[in-house]
Amino acid sequence: MTFALLLTACGDPAPGEGVKVPLMRSPLPEVVSGREAIDSPDIPSIDPQTLDQAEVDKVLGSGPYCNFAYTAESPPVVAIKHDGESGLARGVVKIHGKLVQLSSEPMAGYSALGAGASLAADNINVVVALGKGGDVEPNGEKAIADLHFELAQGLKVGYRGWYTCEQPTRS
């Protein structure tokens, strides 16, 4: 009898398991300068953190963007959007729970992001580089890419992951 009770208890989910949306959401991180985000005594422990859609929208607004993620299924750690008016790309990365807006040199348009991008803010440089001859079509397809993350204080680190660009909507 005791054995049967123990077996039935194993089927219960763990607390919070199966809950798709947390019951309470913390406020969105604040947008700060790159210098403020990296102002930390432990520089070697800085890694770009995952972004959720609300954080990307807060910095980049709505519309199609490209992103780099650590795995094919994980949320992005860098999101990049082309600003048609200025000709620049803008990006966002989260460091120590704070959002940092990045920007690029002028580029030819949203389709140019398919080859990757080089962005910077204060003392932070972020480069997304695709493999040989690699370009990502803006159709949601994923390609293997490298993210190079560098801080002026001496941290240089690279990550292998996935890069994808959303299909622009036609109006």
C-alpha positions in Angstrom: 0.0 0.0 0.0 2.8 2.4 0.9 4.6 1.6 -2.3 1.5 2.5 -4.3 1.1 5.8 -2.6 4.7 6.7 -3.3 4.3 5.9 -7.0 1.2 8.1 -7.4 3.1 11.0 -5.7 5.8 10.9 -8.4 3.3 12.0 -11.1 2.7 15.4 -9.5 4.4 18.3 -11.2 6.9 20.4 -9.3 5.8 23.8 -8.0 5.6 26.2 -10.9 6.1 23.4 -13.5 3.9 23.7 -16.5 3.2 27.4 -15.9 3.8 29.2 -19.2 3.5 32.7 -18.0 4.8 33.7 -14.6 2.1 35.1 -12.3 4.1 38.2 -11.5 6.6 39.9 -13.8 9.4 42.2 -12.6 9.6 45.6 -14.2 11.5 45.9 -17.5 15.2 46.8 -17.0 16.3 50.4 -17.4 18.2 51.6 -20.5 21.6 52.8 -19.6 24.9 53.8 -21.3 27.4 51.1 -22.0 29.8 52.6 -19.4 27.1 52.4 -16.7 26.2 48.8 -17.5 29.8 47.5 -17.3 30.7 49.5 -14.2 31.4 46.4 -12.2 34.3 45.2 -10.1 34.1 41.7 -11.7 34.6 42.3 -15.4 35.4 38.7 -16.3 31.9 37.5 -15.3 30.2 39.8 -17.8 28.2 37.9 -20.4 25.4 39.2 -22.6 22.1 38.1 -21.0 19.0 36.8 -22.8 16.4 39.4 -23.9 12.6 39.0 -24.0 10.4 40.6 -26.6 9.3 43.5 -24.3 13.0 44.4 -23.7 13.8 44.4 -27.5 10.7 46.5 -28.2 11.5 49.0 -25.4 14.8 49.8 -27.1 14.3 49.1 -30.8 10.5 49.5 -31.2 8.4 47.2 -33.3 9.2 45.9 -36.7 11.6 43.3 -38.1 15.0 42.7 -36.6 17.9 40.2 -36.7 19.2 38.5 -33.6 21.9 36.3 -32.2 21.0 33.6 -29.7 23.3 31.1 -27.9 21.2 28.1 -29.0 18.6 27.5 -31.7 15.8 27.6 -29.2 17.0 30.2 -26.7 15.9 33.8 -26.6 18.3 36.3 -28.3 21.2 38.0 -26.5 21.6 40.7 -29.2 18.9 42.1 -31.3 19.6 44.4 -34.3 17.2 46.6 -36.3 18.0 48.8 -39.3 16.7 52.4 -39.0 15.6 53.3 -42.6 15.7 57.0 -41.9 19.3 57.4 -40.6 20.8 54.4 -42.4 22.2 53.1 -39.2 21.6 49.9 -37.4 20.6 50.0 -33.8 21.0 47.1 -31.4 20.4 46.1 -27.8 22.3 43.9 -25.4 21.6 43.3 -21.7 24.5 43.4 -19.2 24.0 43.0 -15.5 20.3 43.2 -16.0 20.5 46.6 -17.8 19.7 47.3 -21.4 22.4 49.0 -23.5 21.5 50.5 -26.9 24.2 49.9 -29.5 24.6 51.6 -32.9 26.5 50.9 -36.2 28.1 52.8 -39.0 25.7 53.5 -41.9 24.7 50.4 -43.9 22.8 49.7 -47.1 19.5 48.7 -45.4 17.8 45.9 -43.5 19.0 43.3 -46.0 22.6 44.2 -45.2 22.0 42.9 -41.7 21.9 39.4 -43.2 25.7 39.4 -43.4 26.0 40.3 -39.7 26.8 43.6 -38.0 29.3 45.5 -36.0 27.8 47.7 -33.2 29.2 49.8 -30.4 28.3 51.9 -27.3 30.8 53.7 -25.1 33.4 51.0 -24.3 31.4 48.0 -25.6 31.9 46.4 -29.1 29.7 43.7 -30.4 30.2 42.0 -33.7 28.0 39.3 -35.2 29.9 37.4 -37.9 28.6 34.6 -40.1 30.7 31.8 -41.6 32.3 31.8 -45.0 30.0 33.3 -47.6 27.3 33.3 -45.0 24.3 35.6 -45.4 21.0 35.1 -43.7 17.9 35.8 -45.8 15.2 37.7 -43.9 12.9 34.7 -43.7 13.4 33.5 -40.1 15.9 30.8 -41.2 18.8 30.3 -38.7 22.5 30.3 -39.6 25.5 29.4 -37.4 27.3 32.6 -36.4 29.8 34.0 -34.0 29.3 36.8 -31.5 32.4 38.7 -30.5 31.9 40.7 -27.3 34.6 43.2 -26.2 35.0 45.7 -23.4 37.6 48.4 -23.4 38.7 47.3 -19.9 40.3 44.2 -21.5 37.6 41.5 -21.8 37.4 39.8 -25.2 35.1 36.8 -25.5 33.5 34.9 -28.4 30.4 32.8 -28.6 29.1 30.4 -31.2 25.4 30.5 -31.7 22.6 31.1 -34.2 21.7 34.3 -36.2 18.3 34.9 -37.8 16.5 37.8 -39.4 12.8 38.2 -39.5 10.9 38.7 -42.7 9.8 42.4 -43.1 6.1 42.9 -43.5 4.8 44.4 -46.6 2.2 47.1 -46.4 
